[in-house]
Amino acid sequence: MQDSFNPKKVAEDGGLLQLCQSLILCSIGHKQHILMTPVTYTFSSPIGIVRLTEERGAITHIALTDRCDASSSPSPLLCEAERQITEYLNGTRQQMDFAIRMEGTPFQLRVWQALQQIPYGSTRSYGELAALLCNPGASRAVGMACNKNPLLLIVPCHRVIGANGKLTGFACGLEVKRYLLLLEKGSSS
């Protein structure tokens, strides 16, 4: 026989409470809005058109795209992300602190977390990252995880170079990678 529904038990477990809080935050007229479905927003930048995706109160994707999307007015989070990214690309900001959420395999998440530890204006090789992850033979796997990075600029895969110090693959192209590295070198001095 199944137990009867006990709202207090569900609330104590946190699930229902979190769901109710999320629904309340979506209420019209409330100052804080949590978008439950993905919303994209694009803006022009020195490296091209940046596309942001917000879902459930966090930025989940930052990428370059070839066209601006017609969109309604952006949420406060999308506006804040645009402001911080613009400041970064203008050389006046080194770290961004808006809400993000990354989804990937456990290995990808470890790589992306390691990438976030590379200091502004510095670089690491794929091999150095693999060794840092206690998997020195995983340089190629690190490169593949970099290629799947959903958060351009926040997870700074542009700071990863070849073992010989040369620029290697970058999803947005080597010119963008070069631009970002030069920007950081010039701003960190």
ZAZABA-278362 format. One record per residue (C-alpha): x, y, z. Coordinates in steps of 0.02 Angstrom, whole numbers, always signed. Each point is the difference from the previous one (the first is absolute). Layout:
BEGIN
<<X; Y; Z>>
...
This chain:
BEGIN
<<+0; +0; +0>>
<<+67; +172; -48>>
<<+21; +136; +129>>
<<-120; +144; -14>>
<<+63; +165; -69>>
<<+82; +101; +139>>
<<+33; +181; -53>>
<<+102; +33; +157>>
<<+117; -146; -43>>
<<+21; +62; -179>>
<<+32; +177; +63>>
<<+129; -65; +125>>
<<+89; -90; -143>>
<<+10; +167; -91>>
<<-69; -54; -168>>
<<-172; +77; +12>>
<<+67; +153; +88>>
<<+125; +33; -139>>
<<-134; -26; -132>>
<<-117; +121; +89>>
<<+139; +128; +19>>
<<+39; -14; -186>>
<<-182; +23; -46>>
<<-17; +147; +118>>
<<+155; +83; -74>>
<<-80; -12; -172>>
<<-150; +99; +60>>
<<-37; +156; -99>>
<<+47; +157; +92>>
<<+131; -84; +110>>
<<+173; +83; -9>>
<<+92; -163; -29>>
<<-40; -106; -152>>
<<+57; -178; -28>>
<<-21; -53; -180>>
<<-54; -181; -6>>
<<+24; -23; -188>>
<<+159; +47; -93>>
<<+5; +179; -64>>
<<+135; +63; -119>>
<<+63; +175; -22>>
<<+131; +65; -122>>
<<+109; +155; -2>>
<<+144; +67; -103>>
<<+176; -2; +69>>
<<+180; +25; -61>>
<<+14; -188; -31>>
<<-166; -19; -89>>
<<-181; -27; +46>>
<<-14; -80; +172>>
<<-149; -112; +38>>
<<-48; -26; +182>>
<<-121; -134; +60>>
<<-87; +14; +167>>
<<-93; -142; +80>>
<<-67; -20; +178>>
<<+89; +154; +66>>
<<+172; -33; -71>>
<<+98; +27; -160>>
<<+23; -172; -79>>
<<+81; +44; -167>>
<<+109; +140; -68>>
<<+52; -18; -181>>
<<+35; +99; -157>>
<<-129; -3; -136>>
<<-15; +71; -174>>
<<-163; +95; +24>>
<<-92; +104; +128>>
<<-164; -73; +58>>
<<-151; +110; +14>>
<<-47; -10; +183>>
<<-109; +81; +127>>
<<+76; +98; +141>>
<<+136; -101; +88>>
<<-16; -55; +181>>
<<+104; +86; +135>>
<<+120; -149; -3>>
<<+25; +11; -189>>
<<+30; +189; +17>>
<<+127; -29; +139>>
<<+89; -135; -101>>
<<+9; +115; -152>>
<<+69; +142; +108>>
<<+135; -108; +78>>
<<+50; -82; -165>>
<<+10; +171; -83>>
<<+111; +63; +142>>
<<+111; -154; -18>>
<<+15; +26; -188>>
<<+42; +184; +30>>
<<+142; -53; +117>>
<<-79; +74; +157>>
<<-55; -163; +84>>
<<+98; -158; +36>>
<<-132; -110; +82>>
<<-186; -19; -23>>
<<-116; -44; +142>>
<<-175; -26; -69>>
<<-90; -166; +29>>
<<+52; -142; -115>>
<<-42; -184; -13>>
<<+104; -129; -94>>
<<-61; -169; -56>>
<<+116; -132; -68>>
<<+83; -165; +37>>
<<+95; -16; +163>>
<<+164; +14; -96>>
<<-58; +155; -96>>
<<-54; +83; +162>>
<<+171; -36; +78>>
<<+87; +75; -152>>
<<-113; +153; -1>>
<<+31; +27; +186>>
<<+189; -14; -29>>
<<-13; +126; -143>>
<<-80; +124; +119>>
<<+156; -12; +110>>
<<+115; +65; -138>>
<<+39; +180; +51>>
<<-49; +144; -112>>
<<+142; +38; -121>>
<<+78; -174; +20>>
<<-2; -156; -107>>
<<+16; -186; +28>>
<<+29; -143; -122>>
<<-121; -143; -25>>
<<+131; -114; +78>>
<<+18; +111; +153>>
<<-188; -5; +26>>
<<-3; -189; -22>>
<<+139; -18; +130>>
<<-92; +118; +117>>
<<-149; -117; -14>>
<<+114; -147; +47>>
<<-21; -73; -173>>
<<+160; +47; -95>>
<<-46; -102; -153>>
<<-164; +91; -27>>
<<+58; +151; -101>>
<<-117; -42; -145>>
<<-146; -28; +118>>
<<+35; +169; +80>>
<<-3; +76; -174>>
<<-167; -81; -38>>
<<-72; +64; +164>>
<<+63; +175; -44>>
<<-88; -17; -168>>
<<-165; -40; +89>>
<<+15; +148; +119>>
<<-175; +80; +10>>
<<+58; +161; +85>>
<<+121; +96; -111>>
<<+101; +127; +100>>
<<-64; -60; +170>>
<<+86; -168; -22>>
<<+156; +70; -84>>
<<+47; -137; -123>>
<<+85; +136; -102>>
<<+140; -7; +132>>
<<+47; -176; -54>>
<<+142; -15; -126>>
<<+104; -137; -78>>
<<+149; -78; +90>>
<<+116; +98; -116>>
<<-81; +166; +51>>
<<-93; +21; -165>>
<<-184; +40; -15>>
<<-101; -154; -39>>
<<-183; -39; -30>>
<<-134; +116; +64>>
<<-185; -17; -39>>
<<-14; +186; -41>>
<<+155; +2; -110>>
<<+182; +40; +33>>
<<-22; +186; -36>>
<<-123; +15; +144>>
<<+115; -103; +111>>
<<+147; +114; -44>>
<<-107; +155; +32>>
<<-52; -63; +173>>
<<+176; -48; +51>>
<<+71; +168; -57>>
<<-142; +91; +89>>
<<+41; -91; +162>>
<<+188; +25; -17>>
<<-26; +186; -27>>
<<-125; +19; +143>>
<<+96; -102; +128>>
<<+158; +107; -11>>
